[in-house]
Amino acid sequence: MGGPSILLPVDGDGGGGPASPRARVRRPSDVARLAATLGLLAALGALSALLPAAAGTTVPDGVRGLPRAVLSAANALASLAVLGVLAAVVVDALRHRRGALLPAAAACALGAGLAVAAQEAGEAGWVTPLGPSVDSAVVPVAAAVGLLVGADLPRGGRLTVPAAAALLAATGCAVALGSETVPGAVAAVLLGTAAGLAVRVAVGVAPARPPEALVAAALAQAGIALVGGMRPLEEAAGRVRWAAADAGGDLVLTVVDPDRRGVALASRAWRVLWFRTSAVGRPALSLRGVLERRALVAGLARAAGVAVPPVLALLPAGPALVLVERPLPGAPLAGDDAPGVPALTAGFGALRRLHRAGIAHGALTADAVVLLADGTAGLTDLRDAQPAAGELQRDLDVVALLVAVAAPAGAAAAVAALRAGYATGPAEEARWAALLQPLALTRPVRRAAARTPVLEDLRAALGGPDAPRVTPPRLERIRGRTVVSVAGATVGAHVLVTQLSDVGIGTALRQADWRWLAVAVLGSALTYVGAALGLLAFVPERLPLGRTTLVQLSSAFVTLVTPPTVGHVGVSIRYLQRSGVPTATAAASVAVSQVVTVAVTLLLLVVCGWSSGVSPSRPSLLPSGPVLAVLLAAGVLLAVAVAVPRTRRALRRRVDPLVRRTVPQLLAAATEPRRLGTAVLGVLLLNGGYVLALDASLRAFSTSLALSSLAVVYLVGSTVGSAAPTPGGLGAVEAALVGGLTATGVPLAPALAAVLAFRVATFWLPAPFGWLAFVGLQRRGRI
């Protein structure tokens, strides 16, 4: 990596005379790496606290059985190699990168200090010891790693691989000789890495952006001789643009900045989160990929006859990449205060040719359209362009340019130019009119159109009495209340756990029987089969059980951001619609399935509550005392909810339409015993799977409960969770289950541990598999 006081050659690998030092920079990627390293250290500490026996893990017996003389010789050679590499790093810093020497020394000292502090904490009993108190290798390893990370060695440089190999060999020998444990070796490496990254974040690093002389030398080797100097045009996250010239005319140089790669990656990831990939495509996730795609798009566009800035070269300059373009000779469309219809028509014609080549621009504004001398137009600023673009991406381009030119020229002129230059039809215009929403616009265009009637004027100009009606596409962002809901649920669960921090959860987890936890996962899997059976029982079409089960599994992912019933119902209705079931029938089928599920669940609650009070020695028609207390508490909560007028009105609004839709289909289902039997079997399998998972979670912690009482606790907790507005009933389910278990006599520590294990098996663990099922079904057009 280029240093602050040396002019690198074109290959960026040393040599050259001294140059004036440049200001140091702080990389966002270093901040992310530091946070990840600290997270790994925290996870290692938590693991050592939960499993103290693992903290003393050493190497396998086969390695310990090697002759100690052989291990000692190997350790001596590895130590000499480490010292040699460290000396080479120091010499390299003195010769070429003097600005890296002091940060490296500071990181070395900080790494050693952190290791000493960790050892002292281990001896004091605050944390698990990292290794033996005498002749421990933790401090030297942490110091060496801190020096190497603080020196900011170039990625792939000549010293990087030898340094990593020497440190790995020395650490392995230390573990084999017993001067370090395996967790201690990992902790030493993490402590040294954290020290080096902390110093790099605090004082910065030598910038990797190549100086102008290095860029000029790289261009000269490619046959592009610059005339004069370079003038800065734009500096943004991840890139810098310079204006230059050669014998053929003006040039624009785009240099990707390795020091800012974290910001560039974050902005591209945010773009994907802000819109779906069907709207913005799949952005390149590497700096090289960004420029390579830009060069590819420019070549495809010019081959299709679209005037775009020609790409002359894509070159490496040290650790950076340089894209060389020749700007289009013309005036931007935005420079004309009131562009006429011919100029606007030329702009839409250029966009039409670009779209015919399968390319979407992705960032259209009036500045991106250039009027050429021959009366045609060209397009610039292709950094967000996408090859092989879909229809929605092309439509968003049209809408963006339409709004951008309508602001200065008027809606009538913009629509007339669109019809003349883009050759539109009634169906396309209706689709674009539906897309005239602020969310569909790029940020500059959205700001220009804000607080103006331009969107309404364009809809009126595009529409008409004969225009076909088109359902507008659904454009959404992640809503603030969704984020608040997830955050609130997480905070609630955290508060629940921290309030019970005096409970010995760690001891309970260490004593858990993991075989029963596997049974809990199996019970969780059965619930999705039961849910699929309950849905298929009332669908008039024959649908495969396997695919329907995957649809129910995908709802496990959706419930991460929605209340449990809402997400499940929405996914099921969408699946039935995609399967050819009419919307009204799909909604009625799902509603009937939910009604039968609720009815059978209530019947199970009554039966289990009654059976919990029956015993050979004391038969009774009443449930047992603890179960009766749980049922009474649930009844009181329901009564209080119904007594509130606002809640009562909300229930009436939700229940009345449901009753009107479901009663006729319920009566029809009652005449078909096979469908009703399938539905009841599905509900029993659904609830039985959850009860099995809860029972197995209890048995994993050497606790059990009568099946009827356990079923009552689960059913009450499930009812509370379904009514909670948080995603998946987070916080409410946990509190209800813990309260129900402790009320029926289960001690608090195993009850809390069992509930947490139950929620992992039935809520958190299925979520990633639900995401895979959701993505797969969506790609196949099933949901």
Disulfide bonds with the S-S distance in Angstrom:
none
